[in-house]
């Protein structure tokens, strides 16, 4: 089956589409560039499914992501669709260690998402920011005070715990 056929087939459930696409990426039946190229022009639900497939694939094999796809994920953090935002954040969290020089856009967008009204968007931003601070780069000098401010204003303890866990690992 071709990428487009899978994504437009209404008989295949969204979660199943994600699993199929992630498998196709991992087995090299489609390239990351093909998926990203398709996602760039797709409508929100399809874009979100593509991003979720990237998240599943990078969770199993972070090195499968290339620089262009990482940049696409970083830019997708600013998407208006919450599902795209949270899946993009998880891709960033899974692969940040591979692209330490490309984190500027991701960090700016993740900090913005830390104030989002959606809990899952904030949770995913916390995951990605936590992974970034664990890299112990020079970026932490300005990122740590921002993280501390987020912890102060965050209402959900589950999200606070993600930040606190990351801070604990760098001390």
N, CA and C atoms as an extended XYZ file, in Angstrom:
513
Properties=species:S:1:pos:R:3:atomname:S:1:resname:S:1:resid:I:1 pbc="F F F"
N         0.836       -1.195        0.000 N   UNK     1
C         0.000        0.000        0.000 CA  UNK     1
C         0.870        1.244        0.000 C   UNK     1
N         0.415        2.245       -0.686 N   UNK     2
C         1.124        3.514       -0.747 CA  UNK     2
C         0.733        4.395        0.440 C   UNK     2
N         1.599        5.344        0.741 N   UNK     3
C         1.393        6.267        1.857 CA  UNK     3
C         0.035        6.956        1.765 C   UNK     3
N        -0.255        7.549        0.628 N   UNK     4
C        -1.517        8.278        0.458 CA  UNK     4
C        -2.716        7.352        0.637 C   UNK     4
N        -2.619        6.135        0.105 N   UNK     5
C        -3.726        5.179        0.207 CA  UNK     5
C        -4.047        4.856        1.664 C   UNK     5
N        -3.020        4.706        2.461 N   UNK     6
C        -3.212        4.392        3.881 CA  UNK     6
C        -3.873        5.564        4.603 C   UNK     6
N        -3.378        6.750        4.324 N   UNK     7
C        -3.867        7.930        5.044 CA  UNK     7
C        -5.290        8.336        4.666 C   UNK     7
N        -5.731        8.032        3.457 N   UNK     8
C        -7.086        8.414        3.051 CA  UNK     8
C        -8.102        7.286        3.219 C   UNK     8
N        -7.646        6.103        3.566 N   UNK     9
C        -8.533        4.954        3.725 CA  UNK     9
C        -9.304        5.068        5.038 C   UNK     9
N       -10.601        5.317        4.934 N   UNK    10
C       -11.441        5.487        6.121 CA  UNK    10
C       -11.746        4.169        6.829 C   UNK    10
N       -11.419        3.052        6.205 N   UNK    11
C       -11.636        1.747        6.827 CA  UNK    11
C       -10.555        1.443        7.865 C   UNK    11
N        -9.422        2.117        7.729 N   UNK    12
C        -8.316        1.917        8.678 CA  UNK    12
C        -8.463        2.948        9.792 C   UNK    12
N        -8.494        2.490       11.023 N   UNK    13
C        -8.638        3.389       12.167 CA  UNK    13
C        -7.367        4.211       12.351 C   UNK    13
N        -7.490        5.417       12.926 N   UNK    14
C        -6.321        6.302       13.085 CA  UNK    14
C        -5.129        5.659       13.802 C   UNK    14
N        -5.376        4.958       14.883 N   UNK    15
C        -4.272        4.313       15.617 CA  UNK    15
C        -3.599        3.245       14.759 C   UNK    15
N        -4.406        2.536       13.994 N   UNK    16
C        -3.867        1.511       13.105 CA  UNK    16
C        -3.014        2.151       12.006 C   UNK    16
N        -3.473        3.314       11.500 N   UNK    17
C        -2.698        4.047       10.490 CA  UNK    17
C        -1.331        4.425       11.053 C   UNK    17
N        -1.337        4.894       12.288 N   UNK    18
C        -0.089        5.282       12.943 CA  UNK    18
C         0.868        4.104       13.022 C   UNK    18
N         0.351        2.964       13.456 N   UNK    19
C         1.188        1.767       13.585 CA  UNK    19
C         1.717        1.295       12.238 C   UNK    19
N         0.866        1.326       11.227 N   UNK    20
C         1.285        0.917        9.882 CA  UNK    20
C         2.386        1.841        9.373 C   UNK    20
N         2.171        3.149        9.513 N   UNK    21
C         3.153        4.114        9.016 CA  UNK    21
C         4.477        4.020        9.765 C   UNK    21
N         4.408        3.887       11.082 N   UNK    22
C         5.643        3.751       11.863 CA  UNK    22
C         6.403        2.503       11.425 C   UNK    22
N         5.676        1.424       11.221 N   UNK    23
C         6.311        0.195       10.743 CA  UNK    23
C         6.943        0.374        9.371 C   UNK    23
N         6.255        1.078        8.500 N   UNK    24
C         6.796        1.320        7.158 CA  UNK    24
C         8.070        2.155        7.214 C   UNK    24
N         8.100        3.109        8.140 N   UNK    25
C         9.306        3.940        8.300 CA  UNK    25
C        10.454        3.075        8.828 C   UNK    25
N        10.176        2.332        9.885 N   UNK    26
C        11.212        1.520       10.508 CA  UNK    26
C        11.739        0.423        9.580 C   UNK    26
N        10.867       -0.088        8.736 N   UNK    27
C        11.277       -1.139        7.798 CA  UNK    27
C        11.784       -0.564        6.473 C   UNK    27
N        11.835        0.774        6.412 N   UNK    28
C        12.357        1.496        5.245 CA  UNK    28
C        11.522        1.294        3.976 C   UNK    28
N        10.209        1.066        4.147 N   UNK    29
C         9.319        0.981        2.991 CA  UNK    29
C         8.955        2.374        2.498 C   UNK    29
N         8.972        3.334        3.403 N   UNK    30
C         8.848        4.747        3.034 CA  UNK    30
C         9.953        5.492        3.769 C   UNK    30
N        10.332        6.633        3.219 N   UNK    31
C        11.368        7.424        3.879 CA  UNK    31
C        10.726        8.466        4.777 C   UNK    31
N        11.515        8.949        5.690 N   UNK    32
C        11.081       10.055        6.551 CA  UNK    32
C        10.710       11.249        5.676 C   UNK    32
N        11.517       11.507        4.655 N   UNK    33
C        11.262       12.652        3.770 CA  UNK    33
C         9.922       12.524        3.039 C   UNK    33
N         9.562       11.303        2.644 N   UNK    34
C         8.267       11.095        1.987 CA  UNK    34
C         7.127       11.427        2.950 C   UNK    34
N         7.244       10.942        4.171 N   UNK    35
C         6.197       11.184        5.161 CA  UNK    35
C         6.089       12.671        5.483 C   UNK    35
N         7.220       13.312        5.707 N   UNK    36
C         7.214       14.744        6.022 CA  UNK    36
C         6.672       15.554        4.846 C   UNK    36
N         7.097       15.212        3.643 N   UNK    37
C         6.601       15.914        2.455 CA  UNK    37
C         5.093       15.814        2.327 C   UNK    37
N         4.558       14.641        2.599 N   UNK    38
C         3.116       14.442        2.554 CA  UNK    38
C         2.437       15.247        3.663 C   UNK    38
N         3.004       15.191        4.849 N   UNK    39
C         2.402       15.861        6.007 CA  UNK    39
C         2.358       17.383        5.838 C   UNK    39
N         3.355       17.950        5.189 N   UNK    40
C         3.432       19.416        5.044 CA  UNK    40
C         2.208       20.002        4.360 C   UNK    40
N         1.620       19.272        3.440 N   UNK    41
C         0.472       19.807        2.695 CA  UNK    41
C        -0.850       19.176        3.113 C   UNK    41
N        -0.816       18.301        4.088 N   UNK    42
C        -2.022       17.581        4.508 CA  UNK    42
C        -2.860       18.409        5.475 C   UNK    42
N        -4.105       18.015        5.590 N   UNK    43
C        -4.992       18.641        6.573 CA  UNK    43
C        -4.605       18.154        7.971 C   UNK    43
N        -5.089       18.860        8.973 N   UNK    44
C        -4.688       18.630       10.367 CA  UNK    44
C        -4.767       17.180       10.844 C   UNK    44
N        -5.864       16.458       10.626 N   UNK    45
C        -5.895       15.084       11.152 CA  UNK    45
C        -4.823       14.187       10.525 C   UNK    45
N        -4.578       14.361        9.248 N   UNK    46
C        -3.564       13.563        8.558 CA  UNK    46
C        -2.162       13.988        9.018 C   UNK    46
N        -1.960       15.292        9.154 N   UNK    47
C        -0.680       15.814        9.650 CA  UNK    47
C        -0.381       15.248       11.037 C   UNK    47
N        -1.402       15.207       11.876 N   UNK    48
C        -1.237       14.684       13.233 CA  UNK    48
C        -0.907       13.192       13.201 C   UNK    48
N        -1.542       12.443       12.338 N   UNK    49
C        -1.256       11.011       12.216 CA  UNK    49
C         0.177       10.801       11.740 C   UNK    49
N         0.606       11.605       10.782 N   UNK    50
C         1.991       11.509       10.297 CA  UNK    50
C         2.978       11.826       11.428 C   UNK    50
N         2.684       12.853       12.207 N   UNK    51
C         3.567       13.227       13.310 CA  UNK    51
C         3.570       12.132       14.373 C   UNK    51
N         2.417       11.530       14.611 N   UNK    52
C         2.357       10.441       15.587 CA  UNK    52
C         3.158        9.235       15.101 C   UNK    52
N         3.117        8.970       13.806 N   UNK    53
C         3.917        7.879       13.248 CA  UNK    53
C         5.407        8.164       13.437 C   UNK    53
N         5.806        9.423       13.240 N   UNK    54
C         7.201        9.809       13.495 CA  UNK    54
C         7.552        9.601       14.955 C   UNK    54
N         6.624        9.945       15.835 N   UNK    55
C         6.867        9.772       17.275 CA  UNK    55
C         7.077        8.298       17.608 C   UNK    55
N         6.226        7.438       17.082 N   UNK    56
C         6.355        6.002       17.352 CA  UNK    56
C         7.676        5.471       16.796 C   UNK    56
N         8.015        5.891       15.588 N   UNK    57
C         9.252        5.407       14.967 CA  UNK    57
C        10.477        5.899       15.735 C   UNK    57
N        10.472        7.173       16.144 N   UNK    58
C        11.637        7.717       16.849 CA  UNK    58
C        11.736        7.211       18.279 C   UNK    58
N        10.643        6.773       18.836 N   UNK    59
C        10.702        6.165       20.162 CA  UNK    59
C        11.474        4.850       20.095 C   UNK    59
N        11.262        4.111       19.028 N   UNK    60
C        11.952        2.828       18.849 CA  UNK    60
C        13.357        2.991       18.286 C   UNK    60
N        13.530        3.984       17.392 N   UNK    61
C        14.816        4.173       16.732 CA  UNK    61
C        15.037        5.672       16.478 C   UNK    61
N        15.503        6.411       17.481 N   UNK    62
C        15.680        7.856       17.323 CA  UNK    62
C        16.534        8.242       16.105 C   UNK    62
N        17.530        7.439       15.806 N   UNK    63
C        18.457        7.767       14.722 CA  UNK    63
C        17.820        7.734       13.340 C   UNK    63
N        16.593        7.282       13.250 N   UNK    64
C        15.928        7.238       11.943 CA  UNK    64
C        15.529        8.641       11.474 C   UNK    64
N        15.412        9.577       12.408 N   UNK    65
C        15.011       10.938       12.057 CA  UNK    65
C        16.185       11.692       11.455 C   UNK    65
N        15.916       12.471       10.417 N   UNK    66
C        16.961       13.300        9.826 CA  UNK    66
C        16.746       14.762       10.220 C   UNK    66
N        17.687       15.594        9.845 N   UNK    67
C        17.666       17.004       10.227 CA  UNK    67
C        16.420       17.729        9.700 C   UNK    67
N        16.046       17.461        8.463 N   UNK    68
C        14.873       18.123        7.883 CA  UNK    68
C        13.600       17.758        8.652 C   UNK    68
N        13.475       16.499        9.023 N   UNK    69
C        12.304       16.058        9.777 CA  UNK    69
C        12.310       16.638       11.192 C   UNK    69
N        13.498       16.753       11.784 N   UNK    70
C        13.597       17.372       13.105 CA  UNK    70
C        13.134       18.828       13.028 C   UNK    70
N        13.589       19.543       12.003 N   UNK    71
C        13.168       20.937       11.830 CA  UNK    71
C        11.663       21.036       11.588 C   UNK    71
N        11.115       20.093       10.826 N   UNK    72
C         9.670       20.061       10.599 CA  UNK    72
C         8.930       19.878       11.929 C   UNK    72
N         9.422       18.984       12.762 N   UNK    73
C         8.799       18.774       14.074 CA  UNK    73
C         8.901       20.034       14.929 C   UNK    73
N        10.060       20.689       14.906 N   UNK    74
C        10.238       21.913       15.697 CA  UNK    74
C         9.265       22.999       15.249 C   UNK    74
N         9.076       23.135       13.956 N   UNK    75
C         8.123       24.124       13.430 CA  UNK    75
C         6.684       23.702       13.717 C   UNK    75
N         6.430       22.403       13.724 N   UNK    76
C         5.078       21.895       13.986 CA  UNK    76
C         4.626       22.135       15.418 C   UNK    76
N         5.569       22.440       16.298 N   UNK    77
C         5.201       22.786       17.672 CA  UNK    77
C         4.328       24.041       17.703 C   UNK    77
N         4.394       24.850       16.652 N   UNK    78
C         3.597       26.073       16.567 CA  UNK    78
C         2.305       25.865       15.775 C   UNK    78
N         2.020       24.652       15.368 N   UNK    79
C         0.792       24.342       14.636 CA  UNK    79
C        -0.410       24.725       15.489 C   UNK    79
N        -1.517       25.058       14.840 N   UNK    80
C        -2.696       25.419       15.637 CA  UNK    80
C        -3.395       24.192       16.232 C   UNK    80
N        -3.160       23.017       15.655 N   UNK    81
C        -3.816       21.800       16.137 CA  UNK    81
C        -3.081       21.219       17.352 C   UNK    81
N        -3.761       21.074       18.473 N   UNK    82
C        -3.107       20.535       19.666 CA  UNK    82
C        -2.461       19.170       19.462 C   UNK    82
N        -3.103       18.288       18.731 N   UNK    83
C        -2.540       16.941       18.544 CA  UNK    83
C        -1.218       16.999       17.792 C   UNK    83
N        -1.125       17.885       16.822 N   UNK    84
C         0.135       18.050       16.094 CA  UNK    84
C         1.201       18.565       17.058 C   UNK    84
N         0.840       19.542       17.891 N   UNK    85
C         1.783       20.109       18.861 CA  UNK    85
C         2.339       19.037       19.794 C   UNK    85
N         1.446       18.214       20.359 N   UNK    86
C         1.928       17.259       21.358 CA  UNK    86
C         2.708       16.116       20.723 C   UNK    86
N         2.342       15.698       19.540 N   UNK    87
C         3.124       14.644       18.880 CA  UNK    87
C         4.490       15.183       18.448 C   UNK    87
N         4.523       16.423       17.980 N   UNK    88
C         5.796       17.049       17.598 CA  UNK    88
C         6.715       17.178       18.810 C   UNK    88
N         6.150       17.534       19.948 N   UNK    89
C         6.954       17.652       21.174 CA  UNK    89
C         7.559       16.303       21.548 C   UNK    89
N         6.813       15.252       21.366 N   UNK    90
C         7.333       13.923       21.698 CA  UNK    90
C         8.435       13.509       20.727 C   UNK    90
N         8.311       13.894       19.456 N   UNK    91
C         9.383       13.631       18.486 CA  UNK    91
C        10.645       14.374       18.917 C   UNK    91
N        10.479       15.633       19.306 N   UNK    92
C        11.624       16.434       19.764 CA  UNK    92
C        12.246       15.784       20.995 C   UNK    92
N        11.431       15.387       21.945 N   UNK    93
C        11.940       14.742       23.152 CA  UNK    93
C        12.690       13.449       22.853 C   UNK    93
N        12.196       12.690       21.894 N   UNK    94
C        12.844       11.428       21.532 CA  UNK    94
C        14.187       11.623       20.835 C   UNK    94
N        14.370       12.772       20.180 N   UNK    95
C        15.536       12.938       19.298 CA  UNK    95
C        16.416       14.142       19.610 C   UNK    95
N        16.111       14.906       20.625 N   UNK    96
C        16.871       16.133       20.920 CA  UNK    96
C        18.361       15.868       21.056 C   UNK    96
N        18.714       14.741       21.632 N   UNK    97
C        20.133       14.426       21.851 CA  UNK    97
C        20.898       14.277       20.539 C   UNK    97
N        20.192       13.990       19.457 N   UNK    98
C        20.836       13.830       18.153 CA  UNK    98
C        21.050       15.152       17.425 C   UNK    98
N        20.328       16.183       17.839 N   UNK    99
C        20.371       17.472       17.143 CA  UNK    99
C        20.572       18.639       18.114 C   UNK    99
N        21.588       18.589       18.966 N   UNK   100
C        21.748       19.649       19.973 CA  UNK   100
C        21.964       21.044       19.374 C   UNK   100
N        22.446       21.115       18.168 N   UNK   101
C        22.661       22.414       17.521 CA  UNK   101
C        21.434       22.975       16.835 C   UNK   101
N        20.346       22.228       16.815 N   UNK   102
C        19.132       22.659       16.114 CA  UNK   102
C        17.958       22.908       17.051 C   UNK   102
N        18.244       23.144       18.304 N   UNK   103
C        17.172       23.210       19.301 CA  UNK   103
C        16.539       24.581       19.500 C   UNK   103
N        17.084       25.627       18.895 N   UNK   104
C        16.578       26.978       19.169 CA  UNK   104
C        15.083       27.122       18.899 C   UNK   104
N        14.653       26.765       17.693 N   UNK   105
C        13.231       26.885       17.343 CA  UNK   105
C        12.386       25.997       18.248 C   UNK   105
N        12.865       24.786       18.482 N   UNK   106
C        12.125       23.861       19.335 CA  UNK   106
C        11.939       24.433       20.732 C   UNK   106
N        13.006       24.973       21.314 N   UNK   107
C        12.921       25.507       22.679 CA  UNK   107
C        11.931       26.669       22.744 C   UNK   107
N        11.998       27.582       21.797 N   UNK   108
C        11.068       28.724       21.783 CA  UNK   108
C         9.628       28.229       21.717 C   UNK   108
N         9.354       27.295       20.819 N   UNK   109
C         7.990       26.792       20.655 CA  UNK   109
C         7.544       25.923       21.834 C   UNK   109
N         8.459       25.177       22.416 N   UNK   110
C         8.113       24.374       23.593 CA  UNK   110
C         7.785       25.267       24.786 C   UNK   110
N         8.551       26.327       24.963 N   UNK   111
C         8.246       27.261       26.057 CA  UNK   111
C         6.878       27.892       25.860 C   UNK   111
N         6.546       28.226       24.616 N   UNK   112
C         5.205       28.764       24.331 CA  UNK   112
C         4.137       27.718       24.646 C   UNK   112
N         4.399       26.468       24.287 N   UNK   113
C         3.431       25.403       24.548 CA  UNK   113
C         3.298       25.067       26.031 C   UNK   113
N         4.273       25.454       26.827 N   UNK   114
C         4.175       25.216       28.274 CA  UNK   114
C         3.058       26.057       28.897 C   UNK   114
N         2.547       27.024       28.141 N   UNK   115
C         1.451       27.871       28.610 CA  UNK   115
C         0.127       27.549       27.924 C   UNK   115
N         0.105       26.528       27.112 N   UNK   116
C        -1.092       26.146       26.367 CA  UNK   116
C        -2.194       25.713       27.330 C   UNK   116
N        -3.428       25.892       26.923 N   UNK   117
C        -4.550       25.500       27.781 CA  UNK   117
C        -4.728       23.984       27.850 C   UNK   117
N        -4.242       23.279       26.854 N   UNK   118
C        -4.399       21.823       26.816 CA  UNK   118
C        -3.367       21.112       27.674 C   UNK   118
N        -3.840       20.250       28.544 N   UNK   119
C        -2.960       19.509       29.448 CA  UNK   119
C        -1.969       18.633       28.693 C   UNK   119
N        -2.420       17.941       27.662 N   UNK   120
C        -1.533       17.034       26.934 CA  UNK   120
C        -0.442       17.820       26.208 C   UNK   120
N        -0.783       18.994       25.689 N   UNK   121
C         0.223       19.843       25.036 CA  UNK   121
C         1.275       20.264       26.063 C   UNK   121
N         0.838       20.676       27.248 N   UNK   122
C         1.781       21.081       28.297 CA  UNK   122
C         2.605       19.898       28.786 C   UNK   122
N         1.982       18.739       28.926 N   UNK   123
C         2.693       17.530       29.360 CA  UNK   123
C         3.781       17.178       28.345 C   UNK   123
N         3.444       17.207       27.073 N   UNK   124
C         4.406       16.863       26.027 CA  UNK   124
C         5.537       17.890       25.956 C   UNK   124
N         5.201       19.160       26.145 N   UNK   125
C         6.238       20.200       26.184 CA  UNK   125
C         7.181       19.948       27.355 C   UNK   125
N         6.619       19.558       28.487 N   UNK   126
C         7.446       19.256       29.665 CA  UNK   126
C         8.385       18.091       29.386 C   UNK   126
N         7.875       17.055       28.736 N   UNK   127
C         8.708       15.910       28.379 CA  UNK   127
C         9.887       16.361       27.512 C   UNK   127
N         9.592       17.111       26.461 N   UNK   128
C        10.650       17.533       25.532 CA  UNK   128
C        11.637       18.487       26.199 C   UNK   128
N        11.125       19.457       26.949 N   UNK   129
C        12.029       20.389       27.637 CA  UNK   129
C        12.880       19.646       28.666 C   UNK   129
N        12.303       18.674       29.328 N   UNK   130
C        13.064       17.862       30.277 CA  UNK   130
C        14.207       17.122       29.590 C   UNK   130
N        13.933       16.561       28.420 N   UNK   131
C        14.984       15.863       27.667 CA  UNK   131
C        16.065       16.840       27.219 C   UNK   131
N        15.670       18.045       26.873 N   UNK   132
C        16.639       19.056       26.422 CA  UNK   132
C        17.535       19.501       27.570 C   UNK   132
N        16.959       19.732       28.749 N   UNK   133
C        17.826       20.170       29.850 CA  UNK   133
C        18.746       19.058       30.323 C   UNK   133
N        18.342       17.805       30.135 N   UNK   134
C        19.211       16.680       30.499 CA  UNK   134
C        20.476       16.623       29.629 C   UNK   134
N        20.462       17.319       28.502 N   UNK   135
C        21.636       17.346       27.631 CA  UNK   135
C        22.773       18.182       28.229 C   UNK   135
N        22.427       18.989       29.240 N   UNK   136
C        23.412       19.820       29.954 CA  UNK   136
C        24.245       20.697       29.010 C   UNK   136
N        23.546       21.396       28.119 N   UNK   137
C        24.231       22.308       27.203 CA  UNK   137
C        24.283       23.708       27.812 C   UNK   137
N        24.958       24.611       27.142 N   UNK   138
C        25.006       26.011       27.584 CA  UNK   138
C        23.612       26.640       27.611 C   UNK   138
N        22.703       26.072       26.857 N   UNK   139
C        21.328       26.569       26.786 CA  UNK   139
C        20.659       26.519       28.168 C   UNK   139
N        21.117       25.610       29.038 N   UNK   140
C        20.507       25.460       30.359 CA  UNK   140
C        20.608       26.723       31.204 C   UNK   140
N        21.614       27.538       30.935 N   UNK   141
C        21.782       28.771       31.714 CA  UNK   141
C        20.539       29.654       31.637 C   UNK   141
N        19.933       29.727       30.467 N   UNK   142
C        18.710       30.521       30.345 CA  UNK   142
C        17.443       29.664       30.449 C   UNK   142
N        17.583       28.380       30.184 N   UNK   143
C        16.423       27.500       30.207 CA  UNK   143
C        15.995       27.128       31.628 C   UNK   143
N        16.945       26.936       32.516 N   UNK   144
C        16.603       26.521       33.879 CA  UNK   144
C        15.720       27.539       34.613 C   UNK   144
N        16.025       28.849       34.545 N   UNK   145
C        15.104       29.798       35.192 CA  UNK   145
C        13.694       29.759       34.582 C   UNK   145
N        13.619       29.537       33.269 N   UNK   146
C        12.311       29.442       32.626 CA  UNK   146
C        11.558       28.216       33.118 C   UNK   146
N        12.266       27.110       33.283 N   UNK   147
C        11.654       25.876       33.783 CA  UNK   147
C        11.152       26.085       35.217 C   UNK   147
N        11.952       26.758       36.027 N   UNK   148
C        11.533       27.022       37.412 CA  UNK   148
C        10.276       27.889       37.456 C   UNK   148
N        10.189       28.851       36.541 N   UNK   149
C         8.987       29.691       36.467 CA  UNK   149
C         7.771       28.872       36.027 C   UNK   149
N         7.986       27.947       35.109 N   UNK   150
C         6.890       27.078       34.660 CA  UNK   150
C         6.399       26.224       35.825 C   UNK   150
N         7.319       25.676       36.587 N   UNK   151
C         6.949       24.841       37.734 CA  UNK   151
C         6.100       25.643       38.717 C   UNK   151
N         6.455       26.893       38.930 N   UNK   152
C         5.706       27.749       39.856 CA  UNK   152
C         4.270       27.985       39.401 C   UNK   152
N         4.070       28.158       38.093 N   UNK   153
C         2.727       28.506       37.612 CA  UNK   153
C         1.898       27.289       37.207 C   UNK   153
N         2.551       26.149       36.972 N   UNK   154
C         1.834       24.954       36.514 CA  UNK   154
C         0.923       24.416       37.612 C   UNK   154
N        -0.334       24.154       37.230 N   UNK   155
C        -1.325       23.679       38.183 CA  UNK   155
C        -1.315       22.160       38.346 C   UNK   155
N        -0.943       21.455       37.298 N   UNK   156
C        -0.999       19.994       37.315 CA  UNK   156
C         0.280       19.410       37.907 C   UNK   156
N         0.124       18.648       38.972 N   UNK   157
C         1.277       18.020       39.612 CA  UNK   157
C         1.984       17.028       38.693 C   UNK   157
N         1.222       16.358       37.834 N   UNK   158
C         1.825       15.390       36.921 CA  UNK   158
C         2.819       16.071       35.977 C   UNK   158
N         2.514       17.280       35.580 N   UNK   159
C         3.408       18.030       34.695 CA  UNK   159
C         4.593       18.573       35.494 C   UNK   159
N         4.332       19.071       36.685 N   UNK   160
C         5.426       19.541       37.545 CA  UNK   160
C         6.442       18.436       37.787 C   UNK   160
N         5.941       17.210       38.002 N   UNK   161
C         6.826       16.076       38.284 CA  UNK   161
C         7.776       15.787       37.125 C   UNK   161
N         7.334       16.017       35.914 N   UNK   162
C         8.199       15.799       34.748 CA  UNK   162
C         9.379       16.766       34.801 C   UNK   162
N         9.082       18.024       35.046 N   UNK   163
C        10.145       19.034       35.143 CA  UNK   163
C        11.067       18.742       36.331 C   UNK   163
N        10.466       18.440       37.467 N   UNK   164
C        11.270       18.182       38.667 CA  UNK   164
C        12.160       16.955       38.491 C   UNK   164
N        11.647       15.941       37.816 N   UNK   165
C        12.449       14.752       37.542 CA  UNK   165
C        13.646       15.061       36.662 C   UNK   165
N        13.442       15.895       35.667 N   UNK   166
C        14.548       16.283       34.783 CA  UNK   166
C        15.583       17.119       35.544 C   UNK   166
N        15.106       18.042       36.377 N   UNK   167
C        16.015       18.867       37.165 CA  UNK   167
C        16.836       18.001       38.120 C   UNK   167
N        16.202       17.010       38.695 N   UNK   168
C        16.896       16.111       39.624 CA  UNK   168
C        18.012       15.350       38.910 C   UNK   168
N        17.781       14.970       37.663 N   UNK   169
C        18.788       14.192       36.921 CA  UNK   169
C        19.997       15.017       36.512 C   UNK   169
N        19.856       16.336       36.468 N   UNK   170
C        21.016       17.143       36.059 CA  UNK   170
C        21.817       17.657       37.255 C   UNK   170
N        21.331       17.414       38.440 N   UNK   171
C        22.060       17.889       39.617 CA  UNK   171
C        23.082       16.878       40.108 C   UNK   171
